[in-house]
C-alpha cells in the first residue's frame, strides 16, 4: 500500500502525511515546502485503526482526474498518491479540487484531530 498527501501554498505552511512501515508520518510546518531531512512532527501506527480504514475505503471508491488546475498561480497546491489492492491514483491540483475533496479532508481530519496533530491547513475544506 502507498499513501502520500501534501497540501500547502504560497505564503502559507504545509501539511504532509506519508505511509511508511505501517505508520503515518506527519510533517506540519509554517514553511511552504518540506525539507527532505525534516523529521516527522507526529507518527501514528495504522494497524487496526478504524479512521484509517475508513479513509482507505473512501479512496478506493474515488475516480479523480490526474490534475485540477486554474489560471491562478499562487494559492493552494495539493498532491495525492494512493495505491491499494483495488485502486491506484496520482493526482494534484493548484487552486482547484475534485468535488469529493472536502469529504476526503474530513476523513483525514478525524485522524489528525484524534491524535492532536495540527491541521489548520485542512480546516478550509
Helices and strands as residue ranges (DSSP letters): E 2-9, E 14-20, E 23-29, E 42-45, H 50-60, E 67-69, E 76-83, E 88-94, H 101-114, G 120-122
